[in-house]
Amino acid sequence: MAASPGAGPQATNPSSPQRNCDSSVPARRAVLKALATEHGPVTHEILDRFATAPTIEYLRAALVAAGALPSRDEQLARLERWLAKTIACVSSAEECRILRNYTNWQPLRRLRSLPAGQLVTHGRAEAVRIEIRNVARLLEWLHGGGTTLAACTQDQVDAWLADGPTTRATVRAFLLWASRRGHSRPLTAPVIGTYFSARIIGRDQRWALVRRLVHDEQLQVADRAAGLLLLLFAQPVGRISRLTTEHVVDRGDLLALKLGRVPVEIPAPLDDLIRQLVERRNGRAATIPLEEPKWLFHSIYPGQPIDPHTLGRRLKAIAVPPQLARQASLMDIGSELPAVVISRLLGFHQSTGENWTRESQGFGADYAAEVGLRLQEIPSK
């Protein structure tokens, strides 16, 4: 029986210390001993043979920070390894080949063509995992029912979609691609709609969270600053995690952040929190990188910013739900500022500002225009 799609990564090196990687000193010694048996210099590919563990990731980050290894996009590298294992679990060799081609030419191609310096975020990688995991499950479901992708009908797709969570609809892009390439009959799945105002926190709750982050000095400086950037300026955790000293414009009596094309003035006490982050940029890493780190929000790994997923968990731990709080912030900002101003100050695409401006107004203008057109079409008596 084939392994279930999405099984966790395992080490391929029989000498790799999988069981001990998450321990402290014994684990590090076991890893170094295993690496000592390798011939030639330590590379990313050699480290990839070990099961994913903090010991390996810290060692990798330390080697990159010291200049012994080149830097790479770790989210993308982990995703590529996961995809290779997940796709290999598909029972049919032909469908395995089709899914591999789709993955290389669609989601992975988009991620690999990101602008220079822009890394794959945890959210983007997780979206690809959800999509490919569901595609693999659909293919296995068809195989279990005695059919194939080529013979699949829309009724069968609808039956599979109806028997599971809404995330199954993420197979839509694959089905459309497979249909266009002649791998299947014309097939589709519904578009997963955006939630907009259905998924936000209340305005009172948002401002209560702001007041708590402003006044509660028991909370960590990084958590307070990140939460306020999210609640006041609608910055996603992925963008917050990659802020550097180059984004900070400090004139002494005024501090601004370059979130968009025009620096936005930062109010007190958030300005002082950011100044504190600038002053202590070494984080908790014991290994100091060759170049002075510029990240405002540090990882425990040398020379790296905090992982967005980790930052999101930290915000949830202090009762700030990242997605809901950010969308509430976008709703309020959209009701106060034109879309073009939102784009210039906060770094969003103008269409994002337009969507939230329209949402904050309840689509009233669009509805009125639609009614006006209907009235014009009514023939006069």
C-alpha positions as CSV (number, residue, x, y, z in Angstrom):
1,M,0.0,0.0,0.0
2,A,1.3,3.5,-0.9
3,A,2.2,5.8,1.9
4,S,-0.4,8.5,2.5
5,P,0.3,11.8,0.7
6,G,1.9,14.5,2.9
7,A,3.8,12.1,5.2
8,G,6.5,13.9,7.2
9,P,10.1,14.1,5.9
10,Q,12.5,11.4,7.0
11,A,16.2,11.3,6.8
12,T,17.7,9.4,3.9
13,N,21.1,9.0,5.4
14,P,21.2,5.8,7.6
15,S,23.8,7.4,9.8
16,S,21.8,10.5,10.5
17,P,20.8,10.9,14.1
18,Q,17.0,11.3,13.7
19,R,16.1,10.2,17.2
20,N,18.5,12.6,18.9
21,C,18.3,15.7,16.7
22,D,15.9,17.5,19.0
23,S,18.0,16.8,22.1
24,S,20.5,19.3,23.3
25,V,24.2,18.5,23.7
26,P,24.1,14.7,22.8
27,A,22.2,15.6,19.7
28,R,24.7,18.2,18.5
29,R,27.5,15.8,19.2
30,A,25.8,13.0,17.2
31,V,25.2,15.4,14.3
32,L,28.8,16.5,14.2
33,K,30.1,13.0,14.5
34,A,27.9,11.9,11.5
35,L,29.1,14.9,9.5
36,A,32.7,14.0,10.2
37,T,32.2,10.7,8.3
38,E,31.3,12.6,5.2
39,H,33.9,13.1,2.5
40,G,34.4,16.6,1.3
41,P,33.0,19.9,2.7
42,V,29.6,20.2,4.3
43,T,26.9,21.4,1.9
44,H,23.2,22.2,2.0
45,E,22.6,18.9,0.3
46,I,24.4,16.9,3.0
47,L,22.5,18.7,5.7
48,D,19.2,18.0,3.9
49,R,19.8,14.3,4.4
50,F,19.1,14.7,8.1
51,A,15.5,14.9,9.4
52,T,14.4,18.5,9.9
53,A,15.3,19.5,13.5
54,P,16.4,22.6,15.4
55,T,19.9,21.2,15.7
56,I,20.4,20.9,11.9
57,E,18.7,24.3,11.2
58,Y,20.8,26.1,13.8
59,L,24.0,24.5,12.4
60,R,23.0,25.5,8.8
61,A,22.2,29.1,9.9
62,A,25.6,29.3,11.7
63,L,27.5,28.1,8.7
64,V,25.6,30.6,6.5
65,A,26.2,33.4,8.9
66,A,29.9,32.6,9.0
67,G,30.2,32.5,5.2
68,A,30.9,28.8,5.1
69,L,27.7,28.1,3.2
70,P,25.8,30.2,0.7
71,S,22.5,31.6,1.7
72,R,19.4,30.1,0.2
73,D,15.6,30.3,0.5
74,E,14.9,27.7,3.2
75,Q,11.1,27.8,2.9
76,L,11.4,27.0,-0.8
77,A,14.0,24.3,-0.1
78,R,11.8,22.6,2.5
79,L,8.8,22.9,0.2
80,E,10.6,21.2,-2.7
81,R,11.7,18.3,-0.5
82,W,8.1,17.9,0.8
83,L,6.7,18.0,-2.7
84,A,9.0,15.3,-3.9
85,K,8.0,12.9,-1.1
86,T,4.3,13.7,-1.4
87,I,4.1,13.4,-5.2
88,A,6.0,10.1,-5.0
89,C,3.2,8.7,-2.9
90,V,0.7,8.8,-5.8
91,S,0.0,5.2,-6.9
92,S,-0.2,5.7,-10.6
93,A,3.1,6.4,-12.3
94,E,1.4,8.4,-15.1
95,E,-0.6,10.6,-12.7
96,C,2.6,11.0,-10.6
97,R,4.3,12.4,-13.7
98,I,1.4,14.7,-14.5
99,L,1.3,16.1,-10.9
100,R,5.1,16.6,-10.9
101,N,4.9,18.5,-14.2
102,Y,2.0,20.6,-12.9
103,T,3.9,21.4,-9.7
104,N,7.1,22.4,-11.5
105,W,5.3,24.6,-14.1
106,Q,2.7,26.2,-11.9
107,P,3.1,26.8,-8.1
108,L,6.9,26.2,-8.0
109,R,7.5,28.3,-11.1
110,R,5.7,31.2,-9.5
111,L,7.7,30.9,-6.3
112,R,11.0,30.6,-8.1
113,S,10.3,33.7,-10.1
114,L,9.7,36.0,-7.1
115,P,11.6,39.3,-7.4
116,A,15.3,39.3,-6.3
117,G,15.6,39.4,-2.6
118,Q,12.0,38.3,-1.9
119,L,11.9,35.0,-0.1
120,V,9.0,32.5,0.0
121,T,6.9,33.1,3.1
122,H,5.5,30.3,5.3
123,G,2.0,31.3,4.1
124,R,2.8,30.9,0.4
125,A,4.5,27.6,1.0
126,E,1.6,26.3,3.1
127,A,-0.9,27.2,0.4
128,V,1.1,25.1,-2.1
129,R,1.2,22.2,0.4
130,I,-2.6,22.4,1.0
131,E,-3.2,22.4,-2.8
132,I,-0.9,19.5,-3.7
133,R,-2.0,17.5,-0.7
134,N,-5.6,17.8,-1.9
135,V,-4.7,16.9,-5.5
136,A,-2.9,13.8,-4.3
137,R,-5.8,12.8,-2.2
138,L,-8.2,13.3,-5.1
139,L,-6.0,11.1,-7.4
140,E,-5.8,8.4,-4.7
141,W,-9.6,8.6,-4.2
142,L,-10.2,8.1,-7.9
143,H,-7.7,5.2,-7.9
144,G,-9.5,3.6,-5.0
145,G,-12.8,3.9,-6.9
146,G,-11.4,2.1,-9.9
147,T,-11.0,5.1,-12.1
148,T,-8.3,7.5,-13.3
149,L,-7.8,11.2,-13.9
150,A,-8.3,10.7,-17.6
151,A,-11.7,9.0,-17.1
152,C,-12.8,11.2,-14.2
153,T,-16.2,13.0,-14.7
154,Q,-17.3,16.3,-13.2
155,D,-19.9,14.3,-11.1
156,Q,-17.1,12.4,-9.5
157,V,-15.2,15.6,-8.7
158,D,-18.4,17.1,-7.2
159,A,-19.0,14.0,-5.1
160,W,-15.4,14.2,-3.7
161,L,-15.7,17.9,-3.0
162,A,-19.0,17.5,-1.2
163,D,-17.6,14.8,1.1
164,G,-14.9,16.9,2.7
165,P,-13.8,20.4,3.9
166,T,-13.9,23.5,1.6
167,T,-10.1,23.4,1.2
168,R,-10.7,20.6,-1.2
169,A,-11.6,23.2,-3.8
170,T,-7.9,24.2,-4.0
171,V,-7.7,21.5,-6.7
172,R,-9.4,23.9,-9.1
173,A,-6.1,25.2,-10.6
174,F,-4.8,21.6,-11.2
175,L,-8.1,20.5,-12.8
176,L,-8.2,23.4,-15.2
177,W,-4.5,22.9,-16.1
178,A,-5.0,19.1,-16.6
179,S,-8.1,19.8,-18.8
180,R,-6.2,22.3,-21.0
181,R,-3.3,19.9,-21.4
182,G,-5.5,17.0,-22.4
183,H,-4.8,14.9,-19.4
184,S,-8.5,14.8,-18.4
185,R,-12.0,15.8,-19.6
186,P,-13.1,19.4,-18.9
187,L,-13.1,19.5,-15.1
188,T,-13.3,22.3,-12.5
189,A,-14.0,23.2,-8.9
190,P,-15.6,26.2,-7.2
191,V,-13.5,29.3,-6.4
192,I,-12.8,29.6,-2.7
193,G,-14.2,33.0,-1.9
194,T,-12.6,35.6,0.3
195,Y,-14.1,36.3,3.6
196,F,-13.5,40.0,3.9
197,S,-15.7,41.5,6.7
198,A,-17.1,38.1,7.7
199,R,-13.7,37.4,9.2
200,I,-12.6,40.4,11.3
201,I,-12.6,41.4,14.9
202,G,-14.8,44.2,16.2
203,R,-13.6,47.8,16.2
204,D,-13.8,47.9,20.0
205,Q,-11.8,44.8,20.3
206,R,-9.2,46.1,18.0
207,W,-8.7,49.3,20.0
208,A,-8.7,47.4,23.2
209,L,-5.8,45.3,21.9
210,V,-4.0,48.5,20.8
211,R,-4.3,49.9,24.3
212,R,-3.0,46.7,25.9
213,L,0.0,46.6,23.7
214,V,0.7,50.3,24.3
215,H,0.5,50.0,28.1
216,D,1.5,46.4,29.1
217,E,5.3,46.6,29.6
218,Q,5.3,43.0,30.8
219,L,5.0,41.9,27.2
220,Q,8.2,41.5,25.1
221,V,9.2,44.6,23.0
222,A,9.2,42.6,19.8
223,D,5.7,41.3,20.4
224,R,4.3,44.7,21.3
225,A,5.9,46.3,18.2
226,A,4.7,43.6,15.8
227,G,1.2,43.7,17.2
228,L,0.9,47.5,16.9
229,L,2.3,47.4,13.3
230,L,-0.4,44.9,12.5
231,L,-3.3,46.6,14.3
232,L,-2.5,50.2,13.3
233,F,-0.9,49.8,9.9
234,A,-2.4,46.5,8.7
235,Q,1.0,45.0,8.0
236,P,1.0,41.2,7.5
237,V,3.3,39.1,9.7
238,G,5.3,38.1,6.6
239,R,6.2,41.7,5.9
240,I,6.7,42.6,9.6
241,S,9.2,39.7,10.0
242,R,11.4,41.1,7.3
243,L,11.7,44.7,8.4
244,T,15.2,46.0,8.6
245,T,17.1,49.0,9.8
246,E,16.9,50.3,6.3
247,H,13.1,50.7,6.7
248,V,13.6,53.0,9.7
249,V,13.9,56.8,9.2
250,D,14.8,58.3,12.6
251,R,15.3,62.0,12.8
252,G,15.4,62.1,16.6
253,D,12.1,63.9,17.3
254,L,10.3,61.9,14.5
255,L,10.5,58.3,13.5
256,A,9.0,57.0,10.2
257,L,8.9,53.6,8.5
258,K,9.2,53.0,4.8
259,L,6.3,50.5,4.4
260,G,5.4,51.9,1.0
261,R,6.8,54.5,-1.4
262,V,6.2,57.3,1.1
263,P,7.5,56.8,4.7
264,V,4.7,56.8,7.3
265,E,5.1,58.6,10.6
266,I,5.1,56.3,13.6
267,P,3.3,57.5,16.7
268,A,4.4,57.1,20.3
269,P,5.1,54.7,22.0
270,L,5.6,52.5,18.9
271,D,8.4,54.7,17.8
272,D,10.4,54.0,21.0
273,L,9.7,50.3,20.7
274,I,11.2,50.3,17.2
275,R,14.2,52.3,18.4
276,Q,14.7,49.5,21.0
277,L,14.6,46.9,18.3
278,V,17.2,48.8,16.2
279,E,19.5,49.0,19.2
280,R,19.5,45.3,20.0
281,R,19.7,43.6,16.6
282,N,21.8,40.6,17.6
283,G,18.9,38.6,18.8
284,R,19.5,35.5,21.0
285,A,21.9,33.8,18.6
286,A,25.3,32.8,20.1
287,T,27.0,33.0,16.6
288,I,27.5,36.5,15.3
289,P,27.3,36.8,11.5
290,L,30.1,38.3,9.5
291,E,27.9,41.2,8.5
292,E,26.0,43.1,11.2
293,P,22.4,41.9,11.1
294,K,19.8,44.4,10.0
295,W,16.6,42.6,11.0
296,L,14.4,44.2,13.5
297,F,12.7,41.0,14.4
298,H,15.3,38.2,15.0
299,S,15.2,34.5,14.8
300,I,17.1,32.3,17.3
301,Y,19.1,31.3,14.3
302,P,22.2,33.4,13.5
303,G,21.7,36.2,10.9
304,Q,18.1,35.3,10.2
305,P,14.8,37.1,10.7
306,I,12.0,35.6,12.7
307,D,9.9,33.1,10.8
308,P,6.5,34.6,10.0
309,H,4.8,31.4,11.3
310,T,6.6,31.8,14.6
311,L,5.7,35.4,14.8
312,G,2.1,34.6,14.1
313,R,2.1,32.1,17.0
314,R,3.6,34.6,19.3
315,L,0.9,37.1,18.5
316,K,-1.8,34.6,19.0
317,A,-0.3,33.8,22.4
318,I,-0.9,37.4,23.5
319,A,-4.5,37.3,22.1
320,V,-3.8,39.1,18.8
321,P,-5.2,37.0,16.0
322,P,-3.1,38.1,13.0
323,Q,-5.5,37.5,10.1
324,L,-8.6,38.8,11.8
325,A,-6.9,41.8,13.4
326,R,-5.2,42.8,10.2
327,Q,-8.5,42.6,8.2
328,A,-10.2,44.8,10.9
329,S,-7.4,47.3,10.5
330,L,-7.8,47.2,6.7
331,M,-11.5,47.8,7.1
332,D,-11.0,50.9,9.3
333,I,-8.2,52.3,7.1
334,G,-10.2,51.7,4.0
335,S,-13.1,53.8,5.5
336,E,-10.8,56.7,6.2
337,L,-8.2,56.9,3.3
338,P,-8.4,56.7,-0.5
339,A,-7.0,53.6,-2.0
340,V,-4.1,55.4,-3.7
341,V,-3.0,56.8,-0.3
342,I,-3.2,53.4,1.3
343,S,-1.0,52.0,-1.5
344,R,1.6,54.7,-1.2
345,L,1.9,54.7,2.6
346,L,1.4,51.1,3.5
347,G,2.9,49.3,0.5
348,F,-0.2,47.4,-0.7
349,H,-1.3,47.1,-4.3
350,Q,-3.9,49.8,-5.1
351,S,-6.5,47.1,-5.8
352,T,-6.2,45.9,-2.2
353,G,-7.0,49.4,-1.0
354,E,-9.9,49.6,-3.4
355,N,-11.3,46.2,-2.2
356,W,-11.3,47.3,1.4
357,T,-12.6,50.8,0.7
358,R,-15.5,49.2,-1.1
359,E,-16.0,46.7,1.7
360,S,-16.0,49.4,4.4
361,Q,-18.7,51.2,2.5
362,G,-20.9,48.1,2.2
363,F,-20.7,48.2,-1.6
364,G,-23.2,51.0,-1.5
365,A,-21.9,52.9,-4.4
366,D,-21.8,49.8,-6.6
367,Y,-25.3,48.8,-5.7
368,A,-26.6,52.3,-6.4
369,A,-24.9,52.3,-9.8
370,E,-26.4,48.9,-10.6
371,V,-29.9,50.1,-9.6
372,G,-29.4,53.2,-11.8
373,L,-28.6,51.0,-14.8
374,R,-31.6,48.9,-14.2
375,L,-33.9,51.9,-14.1
376,Q,-32.4,53.2,-17.4
377,E,-33.3,49.9,-19.0
378,I,-37.0,50.1,-18.0
379,P,-38.9,51.3,-21.1
380,S,-41.0,54.4,-20.5
381,K,-44.8,54.0,-20.9
